[in-house]
Amino acid sequence: MAEHHSALGLAIAHSDAVRGVDIAQRAPVQPVTLVRPHAARRAARFFVEKFPGRSMYAVKANPSPDLLQILWDSGITHFDVASIAEVRLVARTLPDATLCFMHPVKAEEAIAEAYFTHGVRVFSLDTIEELEKIVRATRGAEDLTLCVRLRVSSDHSKLSLASKFGAAPHEAKDLLFAARQAADALGICFHVGSQAMSPEAYGNAMERVRAAIVEAAVTVDVIDVGGGFPSTYPGMEPPPLERYFETIHRAFESLPVSYSAELWAEPGRALCAEYSSLVVRVEKRRGAELYINDGAYGALFDAAHIGWRFPVQLLREPESDAKDVGFSFYGPTCDDMDHMAGPFELPADIRAGDYVEIGMLGAYGCAMRTAFNGFGSEETVIVTDEPMDSLYVALETADRATRSNVIKL
């Protein structure tokens, strides 16, 4: 198995045909991250080709420089950055990328560095105070795209983002009017929450946008529907993404905006969830509890703290013929909170020394690792098999079938 060095400086093993079970056969002592560049490329192409506007990647979901490069090579040219560290990262990794500073509360020094050093021209805000800060930090720049973030419902999403940011209805009119005076281009943005399970989330939010535009009577140049586009997990199987796009497009076409207005989106999870998975070793079994070598302070934060269920599979050859039963996980640290309730469905005969692949960790899991208690691993391996679940594989297969049935005259 050959090795090359990634943009992170890590040695990444690469072979033309590597699967999770092949990694397990090496009997690694530490967890191993599996990355699937082909899955990220497929997701990026889907958004570039099918979303009826501009897709910009929400870097917070997974800031891996290798992933950023894959997305760029696949047609994603705009990046939603939320801190000056993310600004620097993307500017260093992709010097020609367009950066949009979409955190509504920023340090004045961060705004100034983003504008003057890194060429950032797009900023979001949700208060008059933030608007004044942006104007001061950019010294009254006249080439700004300012996106006013509205507060919208997260009722259709698994994780709410409705409390921390966003101008309330009674605040929007004055804020939009003031931002219009300072902006070269005025935008409205929102976030329906993470893992939106219904296209209705976007339809409802667009009605809130309509009301704000009508009340403020301003010309709007950008509508940014934010993130929230889902991936598929056990017990969370969303409708096809095309239905989300259709709902958004219909609503956008009916808005009272500039004839040249642009439609933007900020997918994060939907672009990177299928990119990574994790191979862990079972160190101990206690009834229906498995002690594994990664957990709440590693890549499984969401599984521990918000009860997220990820797909799992036992990596054993020959395969077990025992029936699947529900297990919970304990991570490797000394902390009782290092517990993932699941249930995670695995063969009933699983035992210490077995290896388990935990899928769909490309979004947030890999980004939220710590080295608490001295645990963790930096080994990353490129694999060529398909993710454990996917919103895109069936669509790609159908597209190929459609193309093969076209008769060229």
PAKOLTI-163744 format. One record per residue (C-alpha): x, y, z; residue in three letters; residue number from 1; chain. Coordinates in Angstrom, 3 decimals, decimal comma. Each point is the difference from the previous one (the first is absolute). Layout:
N
X/Y/Z/ALA/NUM/A .
...
// end
This chain:
409
0,000/0,000/0,000/MET/1/A .
1,627/3,243/-1,141/ALA/2/A .
-0,052/3,240/1,983/GLU/3/A .
-0,194/3,679/-0,883/HIS/4/A .
-0,209/3,120/2,123/HIS/5/A .
-3,263/1,915/0,107/SER/6/A .
-0,464/3,739/0,270/ALA/7/A .
-0,142/-0,586/3,759/LEU/8/A .
3,485/-1,471/-0,066/GLY/9/A .
-1,307/-3,408/1,075/LEU/10/A .
1,165/-3,190/-1,591/ALA/11/A .
-3,009/-1,395/-1,803/ILE/12/A .
0,057/-3,570/-1,185/ALA/13/A .
-1,363/-0,497/-3,478/HIS/14/A .
-0,782/-3,040/-2,075/SER/15/A .
-2,074/-0,522/-3,102/ASP/16/A .
-2,483/-2,203/1,881/ALA/17/A .
-0,280/0,459/3,742/VAL/18/A .
-3,049/-0,685/2,167/ARG/19/A .
-0,756/0,351/3,653/GLY/20/A .
0,385/-3,732/0,535/VAL/21/A .
3,505/0,173/-1,469/ASP/22/A .
0,945/2,547/2,656/ILE/23/A .
-1,422/-2,218/2,741/ALA/24/A .
2,173/-2,880/-1,175/GLN/25/A .
3,051/2,123/0,810/ARG/26/A .
-1,174/-0,071/3,670/ALA/27/A .
0,696/3,685/0,721/PRO/28/A .
0,311/0,907/3,677/VAL/29/A .
-1,375/3,526/-0,457/GLN/30/A .
-3,104/1,174/-1,882/PRO/31/A .
0,495/0,503/-3,728/VAL/32/A .
-1,835/2,624/-2,042/THR/33/A .
-1,123/-1,124/-3,448/LEU/34/A .
-0,485/2,679/-2,639/VAL/35/A .
-1,810/-0,362/-3,303/ARG/36/A .
0,953/2,785/-2,411/PRO/37/A .
-2,346/-1,425/-2,639/HIS/38/A .
-2,967/0,508/2,346/ALA/39/A .
0,845/3,659/0,603/ALA/40/A .
0,497/0,574/-3,723/ARG/41/A .
-3,388/-1,555/-0,739/ARG/42/A .
-1,786/2,152/2,587/ALA/43/A .
1,690/3,167/-1,260/ALA/44/A .
-0,912/-0,719/-3,608/ARG/45/A .
-3,590/-0,640/1,043/PHE/46/A .
-0,321/3,435/1,589/PHE/47/A .
1,907/1,777/-2,767/VAL/48/A .
-2,157/-1,571/-2,699/GLU/49/A .
-3,398/-0,119/1,682/LYS/50/A .
-0,334/2,812/2,538/PHE/51/A .
-1,629/2,940/-1,840/PRO/52/A .
2,551/2,528/1,205/GLY/53/A .
3,443/0,202/1,587/ARG/54/A .
1,135/-2,573/2,546/SER/55/A .
2,664/1,036/2,511/MET/56/A .
1,438/-2,552/2,387/TYR/57/A .
-0,453/0,600/3,740/ALA/58/A .
3,572/-0,604/1,134/VAL/59/A .
-0,914/-0,615/3,651/LYS/60/A .
-1,493/-3,390/-0,940/ALA/61/A .
3,446/-1,362/-0,854/ASN/62/A .
2,989/2,327/-0,489/PRO/63/A .
2,364/-2,653/-1,392/SER/64/A .
2,257/1,636/-2,623/PRO/65/A .
-0,160/-3,205/-2,034/ASP/66/A .
-3,788/0,208/-0,068/LEU/67/A .
0,076/3,698/-0,885/LEU/68/A .
2,201/-0,804/-2,986/GLN/69/A .
-2,308/-2,815/-1,122/ILE/70/A .
-3,033/2,284/0,151/LEU/71/A .
1,838/2,735/-1,908/TRP/72/A .
1,072/-2,452/-2,698/ASP/73/A .
-3,632/-1,132/-0,251/SER/74/A .
-1,376/3,476/-0,652/GLY/75/A .
-0,590/1,556/3,443/ILE/76/A .
1,612/3,446/-0,253/THR/77/A .
-1,626/1,842/2,940/HIS/78/A .
0,554/-0,804/3,677/PHE/79/A .
-1,987/1,003/3,077/ASP/80/A .
2,550/0,825/2,685/VAL/81/A .
-0,958/0,768/3,596/ALA/82/A .
3,260/1,117/1,634/SER/83/A .
3,234/1,676/-0,931/ILE/84/A .
1,727/-3,377/0,393/ALA/85/A .
-2,304/-1,460/-2,656/GLU/86/A .
0,619/3,056/-2,199/VAL/87/A .
3,750/-0,575/0,248/ARG/88/A .
-0,337/-3,734/-0,572/LEU/89/A .
-2,011/0,272/-3,200/VAL/90/A .
2,029/2,945/-1,291/ALA/91/A .
3,185/-2,022/0,519/ARG/92/A .
-1,406/-3,211/-1,464/THR/93/A .
-1,977/1,488/-2,900/LEU/94/A .
1,401/3,443/-0,851/PRO/95/A .
-2,545/0,587/-2,779/ASP/96/A .
-3,085/-0,927/2,037/ALA/97/A .
-2,690/2,514/0,871/THR/98/A .
-0,440/0,271/3,763/LEU/99/A .
-3,231/1,079/1,676/CYS/100/A .
0,252/0,903/3,702/PHE/101/A .
-3,429/-1,210/1,090/MET/102/A .
0,269/0,050/3,804/HIS/103/A .
-2,327/2,787/1,189/PRO/104/A .
2,266/1,024/2,914/VAL/105/A .
3,645/0,669/-0,838/LYS/106/A .
2,956/1,702/1,620/ALA/107/A .
0,738/3,344/-1,615/GLU/108/A .
3,612/-1,079/-0,492/GLU/109/A .
-1,177/-3,157/-1,789/ALA/110/A .
-2,172/2,030/-2,366/ILE/111/A .
2,894/2,327/-0,802/ALA/112/A .
2,443/-2,834/-0,675/GLU/113/A .
-2,565/-1,858/-2,089/ALA/114/A .
-0,687/3,067/-2,120/TYR/115/A .
3,454/1,531/-0,407/PHE/116/A .
2,205/-3,115/0,067/THR/117/A .
-2,165/-2,757/-1,455/HIS/118/A .
-2,334/1,859/-2,342/GLY/119/A .
-3,235/-0,934/1,755/VAL/120/A .
-2,899/2,146/-1,201/ARG/121/A .
-3,014/-1,941/1,278/VAL/122/A .
-1,045/0,335/3,644/PHE/123/A .
-3,107/-0,960/1,922/SER/124/A .
-1,544/1,883/2,915/LEU/125/A .
-3,125/0,027/2,114/ASP/126/A .
0,225/3,288/1,929/THR/127/A .
0,635/3,686/-0,618/ILE/128/A .
3,046/-0,292/2,289/GLU/129/A .
1,543/-2,668/-2,246/GLU/130/A .
-0,703/2,120/-3,065/LEU/131/A .
1,775/2,950/1,582/GLU/132/A .
2,904/-2,269/0,919/LYS/133/A .
0,355/-1,226/-3,590/ILE/134/A .
-0,082/3,551/-1,357/VAL/135/A .
2,680/1,123/2,478/ARG/136/A .
2,232/-3,017/-0,546/ALA/137/A .
-0,103/0,352/-3,797/THR/138/A .
0,414/3,808/0,209/ARG/139/A .
-3,276/0,680/-1,725/GLY/140/A .
0,677/-2,343/-2,925/ALA/141/A .
-2,387/0,371/-2,926/GLU/142/A .
0,343/-3,512/-1,441/ASP/143/A .
-1,688/-2,031/2,734/LEU/144/A .
-2,667/-2,657/-0,330/THR/145/A .
-1,840/0,108/3,318/LEU/146/A .
-2,351/-2,847/0,864/CYS/147/A .
-2,530/0,692/2,734/VAL/148/A .
-0,782/-3,198/1,876/ARG/149/A .
-3,633/-0,494/0,937/LEU/150/A .
-1,169/-2,248/2,798/ARG/151/A .
-2,113/-2,851/-1,336/VAL/152/A .
-1,505/-3,160/1,429/SER/153/A .
1,988/-3,203/0,508/SER/154/A .
-3,140/-2,081/0,533/ASP/155/A .
0,751/-2,305/-2,938/HIS/156/A .
3,632/-0,624/0,970/SER/157/A .
1,670/-2,419/2,366/LYS/158/A .
2,283/2,672/1,483/LEU/159/A .
-1,349/3,479/0,634/SER/160/A .
1,840/3,141/-1,047/LEU/161/A .
-2,892/2,324/0,778/ALA/162/A .
1,146/1,506/3,300/SER/163/A .
3,508/1,376/-0,313/LYS/164/A .
-0,050/2,079/-3,193/PHE/165/A .
-2,392/1,851/-2,242/GLY/166/A .
-1,912/3,269/-0,007/ALA/167/A .
-3,505/-0,293/1,416/ALA/168/A .
-2,954/1,170/-2,128/PRO/169/A .
-0,269/3,347/1,775/HIS/170/A .
3,733/0,673/-0,561/GLU/171/A .
0,270/-0,920/-3,667/ALA/172/A .
-1,416/3,131/-1,633/LYS/173/A .
2,440/2,504/1,486/ASP/174/A .
2,940/-2,373/-0,359/LEU/175/A .
-0,675/-0,736/-3,657/LEU/176/A .
-0,404/3,695/-0,758/PHE/177/A .
3,271/0,890/1,755/ALA/178/A .
1,903/-2,852/-1,646/ALA/179/A .
-1,310/1,060/-3,400/ARG/180/A .
1,625/3,416/0,486/GLN/181/A .
3,380/-1,538/0,835/ALA/182/A .
0,011/-2,859/-2,497/ALA/183/A .
0,935/-0,242/-3,624/ASP/184/A .
-2,193/-3,129/-0,039/ALA/185/A .
-2,585/-0,819/2,645/LEU/186/A .
-0,785/-3,571/0,956/GLY/187/A .
-2,351/-1,806/2,311/ILE/188/A .
1,078/-3,279/1,584/CYS/189/A .
-1,394/-2,461/2,509/PHE/190/A .
0,626/-3,466/1,406/HIS/191/A .
-2,830/-2,491/0,479/VAL/192/A .
2,045/-2,197/2,362/GLY/193/A .
2,199/-3,028/-0,551/SER/194/A .
-1,328/-3,163/-1,661/GLN/195/A .
-3,237/1,487/-1,351/ALA/196/A .
-2,325/-2,928/-0,551/MET/197/A .
-2,553/1,770/-2,206/SER/198/A .
0,243/2,413/-2,951/PRO/199/A .
-2,787/1,914/1,741/GLU/200/A .
2,661/1,446/2,310/ALA/201/A .
1,323/2,076/-2,898/TYR/202/A .
-3,429/0,868/-1,363/GLY/203/A .
-1,064/1,389/3,362/ASN/204/A .
3,243/1,944/0,411/ALA/205/A .
-0,415/1,556/-3,443/MET/206/A .
-3,401/1,328/1,066/GLU/207/A .
1,752/1,725/2,878/ARG/208/A .
2,443/1,469/-2,529/VAL/209/A .
-2,869/1,229/-2,161/ARG/210/A .
-1,636/1,775/2,914/ALA/211/A .
3,267/1,687/0,974/ALA/212/A .
0,658/1,270/-3,533/ILE/213/A .
-3,517/1,369/-0,386/VAL/214/A .
0,080/1,755/3,359/GLU/215/A .
3,446/1,537/-0,521/ALA/216/A .
-0,636/0,890/-3,674/ALA/217/A .
3,651/-0,524/-0,953/VAL/218/A .
1,646/-1,457/-3,086/THR/219/A .
1,551/-3,361/0,834/VAL/220/A .
2,805/-1,467/-2,109/ASP/221/A .
0,718/-3,311/1,759/VAL/222/A .
-2,161/-2,616/1,678/ILE/223/A .
2,092/-2,478/1,996/ASP/224/A .
-2,006/-2,964/1,293/VAL/225/A .
2,862/-1,107/2,245/GLY/226/A .
0,696/-3,569/0,969/GLY/227/A .
-2,069/-2,766/1,521/GLY/228/A .
0,024/-2,295/-3,035/PHE/229/A .
-0,170/-3,513/1,441/PRO/230/A .
1,855/-3,248/-0,314/SER/231/A .
-1,426/-3,424/0,732/THR/232/A .
0,462/-1,789/3,322/TYR/233/A .
-1,794/-2,879/1,747/PRO/234/A .
-3,458/1,280/0,887/GLY/235/A .
0,579/3,245/-1,928/MET/236/A .
-0,681/-0,698/-3,666/GLU/237/A .
-0,869/3,331/-1,669/PRO/238/A .
-1,800/0,570/-3,298/PRO/239/A .
2,143/0,324/-3,154/PRO/240/A .
2,033/3,193/-0,103/LEU/241/A .
-1,589/0,937/-3,315/GLU/242/A .
-3,238/0,654/1,875/ARG/243/A .
1,806/2,520/2,201/TYR/244/A .
1,445/1,681/-3,073/PHE/245/A .
-3,399/0,161/-1,710/GLU/246/A .
-1,625/1,578/3,050/THR/247/A .
2,776/2,574/0,314/ILE/248/A .
-0,060/0,846/-3,704/HIS/249/A .
-3,771/0,529/-0,079/ARG/250/A .
0,139/2,252/3,035/ALA/251/A .
2,950/1,987/-1,334/PHE/252/A .
-1,656/0,588/-3,361/GLU/253/A .
-3,015/1,533/1,725/SER/254/A .
1,934/2,411/2,251/LEU/255/A .
-0,063/3,769/-0,644/PRO/256/A .
3,756/0,278/-0,584/VAL/257/A .
2,296/1,568/-2,558/SER/258/A .
-0,323/-1,462/-3,493/TYR/259/A .
3,660/-1,015/0,216/SER/260/A .
-0,179/-1,331/3,563/ALA/261/A .
2,095/-3,055/0,824/GLU/262/A .
-1,025/-3,097/1,940/LEU/263/A .
2,586/-1,467/2,374/TRP/264/A .
0,172/-2,977/2,345/ALA/265/A .
2,493/-1,137/2,651/GLU/266/A .
0,045/-3,823/0,033/PRO/267/A .
2,322/-1,535/2,548/GLY/268/A .
-1,222/-3,375/1,224/ARG/269/A .
-1,441/-0,940/-3,402/ALA/270/A .
3,382/0,482/-1,690/LEU/271/A .
2,239/-1,772/2,491/CYS/272/A .
-1,931/-2,511/2,134/ALA/273/A .
0,736/-2,851/-2,397/GLU/274/A .
3,671/0,949/-0,260/TYR/275/A .
1,193/-1,668/3,219/SER/276/A .
-0,600/-2,976/2,250/SER/277/A .
1,897/-1,470/2,917/LEU/278/A .
1,358/-3,447/0,809/VAL/279/A .
0,040/-0,685/3,748/VAL/280/A .
0,966/-3,037/2,063/ARG/281/A .
-2,174/-1,562/2,672/VAL/282/A .
2,105/-0,120/3,134/GLU/283/A .
-2,617/-1,535/2,305/LYS/284/A .
-3,561/-1,235/-0,062/ARG/285/A .
-2,301/0,264/3,010/ARG/286/A .
-3,383/-1,364/-0,964/GLY/287/A .
-1,455/2,401/-2,554/ALA/288/A .
2,772/2,557/0,624/GLU/289/A .
3,085/0,127/-2,201/LEU/290/A .
3,131/1,834/1,117/TYR/291/A .
1,679/1,413/-3,120/ILE/292/A .
3,117/2,074/-0,600/ASN/293/A .
-1,686/3,210/-1,183/ASP/294/A .
-2,879/1,927/1,462/GLY/295/A .
-1,578/3,231/1,184/ALA/296/A .
3,293/1,896/0,079/TYR/297/A .
1,019/-1,386/-3,366/GLY/298/A .
-2,098/-0,325/-3,138/ALA/299/A .
-3,192/-1,087/1,793/LEU/300/A .
-0,964/3,276/1,682/PHE/301/A .
-3,420/0,054/-1,664/ASP/302/A .
-0,720/-3,606/0,926/ALA/303/A .
0,735/0,771/3,646/ALA/304/A .
-1,438/3,445/0,529/HIS/305/A .
-3,031/0,162/-2,277/ILE/306/A .
-0,772/-3,684/-0,430/GLY/307/A .
0,910/-0,153/-3,692/TRP/308/A .
-0,132/-3,506/-1,409/ARG/309/A .
2,632/-0,844/-2,591/PHE/310/A .
0,026/-3,096/-2,221/PRO/311/A .
2,326/-2,739/1,228/VAL/312/A .
1,294/-3,290/-1,339/GLN/313/A .
2,117/-2,782/1,401/LEU/314/A .
3,240/-0,433/-1,956/LEU/315/A .
0,552/-3,720/0,252/ARG/316/A .
0,772/-2,645/-2,590/GLU/317/A .
-1,733/-2,295/-0,361/PRO/318/A .
-3,034/2,106/0,827/GLU/319/A .
-1,998/-0,780/3,114/SER/320/A .
-3,312/-1,764/-0,514/ASP/321/A .
-1,327/1,025/3,428/ALA/322/A .
-3,054/2,219/0,100/LYS/323/A .
0,438/3,731/0,583/ASP/324/A .
-0,809/1,401/3,437/VAL/325/A .
0,295/3,480/1,480/GLY/326/A .
3,190/1,049/1,801/PHE/327/A .
1,165/3,159/1,714/SER/328/A .
3,612/1,174/-0,054/PHE/329/A .
2,407/1,259/2,621/TYR/330/A .
2,992/1,978/-1,236/GLY/331/A .
3,598/-0,397/1,232/PRO/332/A .
0,234/2,869/2,513/THR/333/A .
-0,575/-0,198/3,747/CYS/334/A .
-3,097/2,197/-0,299/ASP/335/A .
-3,500/-1,441/0,508/ASP/336/A .
-1,286/2,522/-2,544/MET/337/A .
2,055/-1,831/-2,609/ASP/338/A .
-3,076/-2,055/-0,806/HIS/339/A .
-1,923/-0,451/-3,259/MET/340/A .
-3,447/-1,393/0,724/ALA/341/A .
-0,867/-1,048/-3,536/GLY/342/A .
-1,399/-2,550/-0,455/PRO/343/A .
2,561/-1,133/-2,539/PHE/344/A .
-1,088/-3,183/-1,763/GLU/345/A .
2,778/-2,603/-0,148/LEU/346/A .
0,189/-3,819/-0,033/PRO/347/A .
-0,785/-1,558/3,367/ALA/348/A .
3,307/-1,917/0,075/ASP/349/A .
2,234/3,095/-0,132/ILE/350/A .
2,911/-0,260/2,417/ARG/351/A .
3,128/1,725/1,231/ALA/352/A .
2,595/0,237/-2,751/GLY/353/A .
-2,587/0,476/-2,750/ASP/354/A .
0,063/3,083/-2,193/TYR/355/A .
-2,998/2,180/-0,821/VAL/356/A .
-0,362/2,606/-2,714/GLU/357/A .
-2,071/3,034/0,975/ILE/358/A .
-1,246/1,861/-3,056/GLY/359/A .
-1,045/3,495/-1,056/MET/360/A .
2,504/1,797/2,237/LEU/361/A .
1,308/2,400/-2,630/GLY/362/A .
-2,233/2,757/1,341/ALA/363/A .
0,951/1,376/3,413/TYR/364/A .
1,351/-3,285/1,390/GLY/365/A .
3,488/0,418/-1,392/CYS/366/A .
-0,107/3,752/0,662/ALA/367/A .
-0,764/-0,281/3,723/MET/368/A .
2,719/-2,374/1,163/ARG/369/A .
2,056/0,737/3,077/THR/370/A .
2,947/-1,749/1,649/ALA/371/A .
-1,705/-0,135/3,396/PHE/372/A .
1,480/-2,581/2,362/ASN/373/A .
2,731/-0,699/-2,555/GLY/374/A .
-2,200/-1,904/-2,427/PHE/375/A .
-0,281/0,527/-3,718/GLY/376/A .
1,611/-0,913/-3,274/SER/377/A .
1,109/1,809/-3,109/GLU/378/A .
0,225/-2,980/-2,345/GLU/379/A .
-2,060/0,573/-3,109/THR/380/A .
-0,471/-2,431/-2,866/VAL/381/A .
-1,559/0,617/-3,403/ILE/382/A .
-2,512/-2,720/-0,852/VAL/383/A .
-1,829/-0,670/-3,225/THR/384/A .
-3,175/-1,743/1,115/ASP/385/A .
-3,321/1,810/0,322/GLU/386/A .
-1,178/1,749/3,182/PRO/387/A .
-2,175/-2,015/2,335/MET/388/A .
-2,968/2,125/-1,033/ASP/389/A .
-0,510/2,584/-2,727/SER/390/A .
-2,416/2,493/-1,477/LEU/391/A .
1,971/-0,045/-3,238/TYR/392/A .
0,974/-3,543/-1,005/VAL/393/A .
-3,434/-0,982/-1,342/ALA/394/A .
-0,302/3,316/-1,818/LEU/395/A .
3,412/-0,421/-1,608/GLU/396/A .
-0,953/-3,506/-1,121/THR/397/A .
-3,292/1,269/-1,409/ALA/398/A .
1,765/2,835/-1,829/ASP/399/A .
2,419/-2,451/-1,606/ARG/400/A .
-2,891/-2,217/-1,057/ALA/401/A .
-1,815/2,970/-1,503/THR/402/A .
3,083/1,070/-1,926/ARG/403/A .
0,570/-3,512/-1,310/SER/404/A .
-3,557/-0,108/-1,342/ASN/405/A .
0,384/3,171/-2,045/VAL/406/A .
0,048/-0,740/-3,712/ILE/407/A .
2,344/2,300/-1,898/LYS/408/A .
-1,154/0,810/-3,520/LEU/409/A .
// end
